[in-house]
Amino acid sequence: MGLHRMYLKSWWALLYLPFFIGVLYCNSQVRNLHEDVSRTYAALEQAQTAVKTTKPEDPATATDEDKKAYADAQADVKVKEGDYKAAAAVQANWYGYARWLGIVIALMLLVDAFLIPRLVRQRRTHAAEAGYATDPIAHEPEVHEQGTGEDPTMRMRTPFTDRIDRISGYIGEYVAYWAVVSVFVYYYEVLARFVFNSPTNWVHESMFLMYGMQYMLAGAYAYREDQHVRVDVLYTKLPPRGKAIADIISSAFFFIFTLTLLWTAWRFASDAIHNAETSFTEWGIQYWPVKLSMPIGAALIVLQGVAKLIKDILFVTRKGA
């Protein structure tokens, strides 16, 4: 709809609206005519069935009444076939109009793909001349959610913990980009479903499976960045050494949970691999890559927990910590 130009305050965005409204109107006609097409097709099938039932088994012994019924049934098939073809042709015409309007919009977007970089530079120049900040939130102070960002060992480093931190960081940043993928996939689904009357059965399933994998694989990265929320009123009031001691004590419960998660997740994944488990939808996707992300994510959290425990011990035992 030209929203990209609206963000740049370009009135040429309005040029998209007639074409987009045209697509919506044409597809509304396609939906309205769907009932006529279905009705005439059902009538045609009934007429064809009548031809089969009235056809004489032996034309030589058929009575005049049987021949007349068969001839009437054949004539009725031709009438019903004409009605169906006429309704289908009208629906196809409206669908063709919508398709051509969509092609025009696609060509306009293709042209804008080359023009937008120049328009963005012009907009930034105008903003700078008017005295507006080009990035007003770049210098905002980072404010952590309550219960996060309080780990006193976040800036501590050792060669061993650095390796674990890098692994968690690489995987966490990699799966973070999956959220960008979902934006484009859901955008495609919305257009396909509500504009072009072509809904999919794979978008929803693939995206919630993808987010489940992202949730598991990003756990270690969130733990490294101290972004798992603590529902605790005492921890936030402790001094840095007290927080490190509290983390050492609570690490026993942490490893009980994560090691149990690792063991049960591996059982889930191995069952999916051995049984060639698939989804129950028409898509029938293999589940083992999805479920394999569970033990991998759990193992990453365990490793990050080991790195965190080492940092806590070093923090507490170091002089003047």
C-alpha positions as CSV (number, residue, x, y, z in Angstrom):
1,M,0.0,0.0,0.0
2,G,3.0,2.3,-0.2
3,L,3.5,2.4,3.5
4,H,7.3,2.6,2.9
5,R,6.8,5.9,1.2
6,M,4.5,7.1,4.0
7,Y,7.3,6.6,6.5
8,L,9.4,8.9,4.3
9,K,6.6,11.4,4.1
10,S,6.4,11.0,0.3
11,W,2.9,11.7,-1.1
12,W,3.6,9.3,-4.0
13,A,2.5,6.6,-1.6
14,L,-1.1,7.5,-2.5
15,L,-0.4,6.2,-6.0
16,Y,-0.5,2.7,-4.5
17,L,-3.9,3.0,-2.9
18,P,-6.1,2.8,-6.1
19,F,-4.3,-0.4,-7.2
20,F,-4.5,-2.0,-3.8
21,I,-8.2,-1.1,-3.4
22,G,-8.7,-2.5,-6.8
23,V,-7.1,-5.8,-5.8
24,L,-9.4,-6.0,-2.7
25,Y,-12.5,-5.2,-4.8
26,C,-11.6,-7.8,-7.4
27,N,-11.0,-10.5,-4.8
28,S,-14.2,-9.6,-3.0
29,Q,-16.0,-10.4,-6.4
30,V,-14.1,-13.6,-6.6
31,R,-15.3,-14.6,-3.1
32,N,-18.9,-13.6,-4.0
33,L,-18.9,-15.6,-7.2
34,H,-17.5,-18.7,-5.4
35,E,-21.0,-19.6,-4.3
36,D,-22.3,-19.4,-7.9
37,V,-19.4,-21.5,-9.2
38,S,-20.0,-24.2,-6.5
39,R,-23.8,-24.2,-7.1
40,T,-23.5,-24.6,-10.9
41,Y,-20.8,-27.2,-10.5
42,A,-23.0,-29.2,-8.1
43,A,-25.9,-28.9,-10.6
44,L,-23.6,-30.1,-13.4
45,E,-22.6,-33.2,-11.4
46,Q,-26.2,-34.0,-10.6
47,A,-27.1,-33.7,-14.3
48,Q,-24.1,-36.0,-15.3
49,T,-25.3,-38.5,-12.7
50,A,-28.8,-38.4,-14.2
51,V,-27.3,-39.2,-17.6
52,K,-25.7,-42.3,-16.2
53,T,-28.9,-43.5,-14.5
54,T,-31.2,-42.9,-17.5
55,K,-28.9,-44.3,-20.1
56,P,-30.6,-47.5,-21.4
57,E,-28.6,-50.7,-20.9
58,D,-29.7,-52.0,-24.3
59,P,-30.7,-49.2,-26.8
60,A,-32.4,-51.8,-29.0
61,T,-35.0,-52.7,-26.3
62,A,-35.4,-49.2,-24.8
63,T,-38.8,-47.7,-24.8
64,D,-39.6,-44.3,-26.3
65,E,-40.0,-43.0,-22.7
66,D,-36.6,-44.2,-21.7
67,K,-35.0,-42.7,-24.8
68,K,-36.8,-39.4,-24.1
69,A,-35.5,-39.3,-20.5
70,Y,-32.0,-40.0,-21.7
71,A,-32.2,-37.3,-24.3
72,D,-33.6,-34.8,-21.8
73,A,-30.8,-35.7,-19.3
74,Q,-28.1,-35.1,-22.0
75,A,-29.7,-31.8,-22.9
76,D,-29.8,-30.8,-19.3
77,V,-26.1,-31.6,-19.0
78,K,-25.3,-29.2,-21.8
79,V,-27.3,-26.4,-20.1
80,K,-25.7,-27.0,-16.7
81,E,-22.3,-27.2,-18.3
82,G,-22.9,-23.8,-20.0
83,D,-24.0,-22.3,-16.6
84,Y,-21.0,-23.6,-14.9
85,K,-18.5,-22.4,-17.5
86,A,-20.2,-19.0,-17.6
87,A,-19.9,-18.6,-13.8
88,A,-16.3,-19.9,-13.8
89,A,-15.4,-17.5,-16.6
90,V,-16.7,-14.5,-14.7
91,Q,-14.8,-15.5,-11.6
92,A,-11.7,-16.1,-13.7
93,N,-12.0,-12.6,-15.2
94,W,-12.1,-11.0,-11.8
95,Y,-9.2,-13.1,-10.6
96,G,-7.3,-12.0,-13.7
97,Y,-8.0,-8.4,-13.0
98,A,-6.7,-8.8,-9.5
99,R,-3.6,-10.6,-10.8
100,W,-2.7,-7.8,-13.2
101,L,-3.3,-5.2,-10.5
102,G,-1.0,-7.2,-8.2
103,I,1.7,-7.3,-11.0
104,V,1.5,-3.5,-11.3
105,I,2.0,-3.1,-7.5
106,A,4.9,-5.5,-7.7
107,L,6.5,-3.5,-10.5
108,M,6.0,-0.3,-8.5
109,L,7.7,-1.9,-5.5
110,L,10.6,-3.0,-7.8
111,V,11.1,0.6,-9.0
112,D,11.0,1.8,-5.4
113,A,13.6,-0.8,-4.4
114,F,16.0,1.3,-6.4
115,L,14.6,4.7,-5.4
116,I,14.3,4.2,-1.7
117,P,18.0,4.5,-0.7
118,R,18.1,8.0,-2.4
119,L,14.8,9.0,-0.7
120,V,16.2,7.9,2.7
121,R,19.3,10.0,2.2
122,Q,17.2,13.0,1.3
123,R,15.0,12.5,4.3
124,R,18.0,12.4,6.6
125,T,19.4,15.5,5.1
126,H,16.1,17.4,5.6
127,A,15.9,16.1,9.2
128,A,19.5,17.3,9.9
129,E,18.8,20.7,8.4
130,A,15.7,21.0,10.6
131,G,17.7,20.1,13.7
132,Y,16.1,16.8,14.3
133,A,18.2,13.9,15.8
134,T,18.7,11.2,13.2
135,D,18.7,8.5,15.9
136,P,16.9,9.9,18.9
137,I,17.2,6.7,21.0
138,A,20.9,6.0,20.3
139,H,22.0,7.8,23.5
140,E,19.3,6.7,25.8
141,P,20.7,5.0,28.9
142,E,20.2,1.2,29.1
143,V,17.6,0.3,31.7
144,H,17.3,-3.3,32.6
145,E,14.0,-4.9,33.6
146,Q,13.8,-5.4,37.4
147,G,15.5,-8.6,38.4
148,T,17.9,-8.6,35.4
149,G,21.3,-7.2,34.7
150,E,22.4,-7.5,38.3
151,D,25.0,-10.2,38.0
152,P,28.2,-8.8,39.6
153,T,30.4,-11.2,37.5
154,M,29.2,-10.1,34.1
155,R,32.5,-8.3,33.3
156,M,34.7,-11.1,34.7
157,R,36.7,-13.1,32.1
158,T,38.9,-16.2,32.0
159,P,40.1,-18.0,28.9
160,F,37.8,-21.0,29.6
161,T,34.7,-18.9,30.3
162,D,35.4,-16.8,27.3
163,R,35.1,-19.8,25.0
164,I,31.7,-20.7,26.5
165,D,30.6,-17.1,26.3
166,R,31.5,-16.9,22.7
167,I,29.6,-20.1,21.9
168,S,26.5,-18.9,23.6
169,G,26.9,-15.5,22.0
170,Y,27.2,-16.8,18.4
171,I,24.2,-19.1,18.7
172,G,22.1,-16.5,20.5
173,E,22.7,-13.9,17.9
174,Y,22.1,-16.4,15.1
175,V,18.7,-17.4,16.3
176,A,17.8,-13.8,17.1
177,Y,17.7,-13.2,13.3
178,W,15.0,-15.8,13.0
179,A,12.5,-13.2,14.3
180,V,13.3,-11.2,11.2
181,V,12.4,-14.2,9.1
182,S,9.1,-14.6,10.8
183,V,8.2,-11.0,9.9
184,F,8.5,-11.7,6.2
185,V,6.8,-15.1,6.4
186,Y,3.8,-13.8,8.3
187,Y,3.6,-10.8,6.0
188,Y,3.4,-13.3,3.1
189,E,0.7,-15.3,4.9
190,V,-1.5,-12.2,5.6
191,L,-1.3,-11.1,1.9
192,A,-1.9,-14.6,0.6
193,R,-4.9,-15.2,3.0
194,F,-6.7,-11.8,2.9
195,V,-5.7,-10.3,-0.4
196,F,-5.2,-13.2,-2.8
197,N,-7.5,-15.8,-1.2
198,S,-4.7,-18.4,-1.0
199,P,-4.1,-19.3,2.7
200,T,-1.3,-21.6,3.5
201,N,-1.1,-24.5,6.0
202,W,2.6,-24.4,6.7
203,V,3.3,-20.8,7.9
204,H,1.7,-21.1,11.3
205,E,3.2,-24.5,12.0
206,S,6.7,-23.6,10.8
207,M,6.8,-20.3,12.8
208,F,5.7,-21.8,16.1
209,L,8.2,-24.6,15.7
210,M,10.9,-22.1,14.8
211,Y,10.1,-20.0,17.9
212,G,10.2,-23.1,20.0
213,M,13.7,-23.8,18.7
214,Q,14.7,-20.2,19.2
215,Y,13.4,-20.3,22.8
216,M,15.6,-23.3,23.6
217,L,18.8,-22.3,21.8
218,A,18.7,-18.7,23.1
219,G,18.5,-19.7,26.7
220,A,22.3,-19.8,27.3
221,Y,22.7,-16.4,25.6
222,A,20.0,-14.9,27.8
223,Y,21.7,-16.4,30.9
224,R,25.1,-15.0,29.8
225,E,23.6,-11.5,29.5
226,D,21.7,-12.0,32.9
227,Q,18.3,-11.6,31.2
228,H,16.5,-14.4,33.0
229,V,14.2,-12.5,35.4
230,R,14.7,-13.2,39.1
231,V,11.4,-13.1,41.1
232,D,13.3,-12.3,44.3
233,V,13.1,-9.4,46.8
234,L,16.3,-10.2,48.7
235,Y,18.8,-10.7,45.8
236,T,18.5,-7.1,44.6
237,K,19.3,-5.7,48.1
238,L,22.5,-7.8,48.5
239,P,26.0,-6.3,48.0
240,P,28.0,-7.7,45.0
241,R,29.8,-10.4,47.1
242,G,26.5,-11.4,48.7
243,K,25.0,-11.8,45.2
244,A,27.9,-14.0,44.1
245,I,27.5,-16.2,47.2
246,A,23.8,-16.4,46.6
247,D,24.4,-17.5,43.0
248,I,26.9,-20.2,44.2
249,I,24.3,-21.6,46.7
250,S,21.5,-21.5,44.2
251,S,23.6,-23.1,41.5
252,A,22.9,-26.5,43.0
253,F,19.2,-26.1,42.1
254,F,20.2,-24.7,38.8
255,F,22.2,-27.8,37.8
256,I,19.5,-30.2,39.1
257,F,17.0,-28.5,36.8
258,T,19.2,-28.1,33.7
259,L,20.7,-31.6,33.9
260,T,17.2,-33.1,34.3
261,L,16.1,-31.0,31.3
262,L,19.1,-32.2,29.3
263,W,18.3,-35.9,30.1
264,T,14.6,-35.7,29.4
265,A,15.1,-33.5,26.3
266,W,17.6,-36.1,24.8
267,R,15.0,-38.8,25.4
268,F,12.4,-36.8,23.5
269,A,14.8,-36.1,20.6
270,S,16.0,-39.7,20.4
271,D,12.4,-41.0,20.3
272,A,11.6,-38.6,17.5
273,I,14.7,-39.8,15.5
274,H,14.1,-43.5,16.0
275,N,10.3,-43.3,15.3
276,A,10.6,-40.9,12.4
277,E,8.0,-38.7,14.1
278,T,6.2,-36.2,12.0
279,S,3.5,-33.6,12.6
280,F,-0.2,-34.4,12.4
281,T,-0.9,-31.7,9.7
282,E,-1.0,-32.1,6.0
283,W,2.5,-30.7,5.9
284,G,3.9,-33.7,7.8
285,I,7.2,-32.1,8.7
286,Q,9.9,-34.3,10.5
287,Y,10.0,-33.4,14.2
288,W,13.5,-34.7,15.0
289,P,15.4,-31.4,14.0
290,V,13.0,-29.5,16.1
291,K,13.2,-31.7,19.2
292,L,17.0,-32.0,18.8
293,S,17.2,-28.3,19.6
294,M,16.0,-29.1,23.1
295,P,19.0,-31.2,24.3
296,I,21.3,-28.8,22.4
297,G,19.8,-25.8,24.2
298,A,19.9,-27.6,27.5
299,A,23.6,-28.5,27.0
300,L,24.4,-24.8,26.2
301,I,22.6,-23.7,29.4
302,V,24.6,-26.2,31.4
303,L,27.9,-25.0,29.9
304,Q,26.9,-21.4,30.6
305,G,26.0,-22.4,34.1
306,V,29.5,-23.9,34.6
307,A,31.1,-20.6,33.3
308,K,28.8,-18.6,35.7
309,L,29.8,-20.8,38.7
310,I,33.5,-20.4,37.9
311,K,33.1,-16.6,37.7
312,D,31.2,-16.5,41.0
313,I,33.8,-18.6,42.8
314,L,36.6,-16.4,41.5
315,F,34.7,-13.2,42.4
316,V,34.2,-14.4,46.0
317,T,37.7,-15.7,46.5
318,R,39.6,-12.8,45.0
319,K,41.0,-10.3,47.4
320,G,38.9,-7.1,47.6
321,A,36.1,-8.5,45.5
